[in-house]
Amino acid sequence: MTIDPVIRAVYKQVLGNPHMMESERLVVAESKLTNGEISVREFVRIVAKSDFYRDRYFSSCAPYRFVELNFLHLLGRAPQDQREVSEHIVRCVAEGYDAEIDSYIDSDEYQAAFGENTVPSYRGKDSAANAKQIGYNRMFALDRGAAQVDSAVQSSQLVFAVATNSANTINASTATVIGSGTEKRFKILVSGSKFDTKRRISTSEYIVPASKMTPQIQRINRTSGKIVSITEVI
């Protein structure tokens, strides 16, 4: 049986249904998969760590968008809650890009769902695949059908819903009002050097509303701060 359909399926799933030129294909990895030197799971890892993926989803997207698409492309579902998202953002900042990608592919969840030789696929619309029923709703915000190209959307589609543990049908601009006391807030603990004290390592706390999480994380990343934790303010 030819391996070409498997290779095409991995590219489509992991890279978010892109238009891919022949010169962008990972010919060495394809050859290893064809010859049985690596499994489908290892081919998925190589594709997810490629410059193609990094440029489109890590370098060009907001941090929340990067994480939610990692869940979609590699585990076939939407993130369940703020804890999951925070855990992956902290890992990416503290341990680096490769460690973030490995954390999905080396997880027990990936192994149970896809094993060594099954191409990952969208499974979040099957309610049985979700630990929380709300994941069914969130998949529709990420999966826009066969014609979607994920790199066309660079902003998070779930940041408000995940941070507030709400369904995506709730409109953030009308359901909550900043300063009204109804919007959830989160404490971001950051360690890093401040601009005016380069030799002294400082620790800072930022209290931000859910709707402002992504801009604040972007500002922290631009100042080379390291996110230690993100917790809900009770």
Salt bridges, closest charged atoms under 4 A:
GLU22 OE2 - ARG25 NH1 3.54
GLU24 OE2 - ARG56 NH2 3.56
GLU30 OE2 - ARG25 NE 2.84
GLU42 OE1 - ARG45 NE 2.94
GLU68 OE2 - ARG65 NH1 3.00
ASP81 OD2 - LYS132 NZ 2.98
GLU84 OE2 - ARG77 NH2 2.81
GLU87 OE1 - ARG83 NH1 3.32
GLU87 OE2 - ARG91 NH2 3.69
GLU100 OE1 - HIS88 ND1 3.00
ASP102 OD1 - ARG45 NH1 2.80
ASP102 OD1 - LYS49 NZ 2.90
ASP106 OD1 - ARG41 NH1 3.34
ASP106 OD1 - ARG45 NH2 2.74
GLU109 OE2 - ARG77 NE 2.59
GLU109 OE2 - ARG123 NH2 2.35
GLU116 OE2 - ARG41 NE 2.86
ASP143 OD2 - LYS125 NZ 3.31
ASP150 OD2 - HIS73 NE2 2.59
GLU205 OE2 - LYS187 NZ 3.97
GLU232 OE2 - LYS184 NZ 3.72
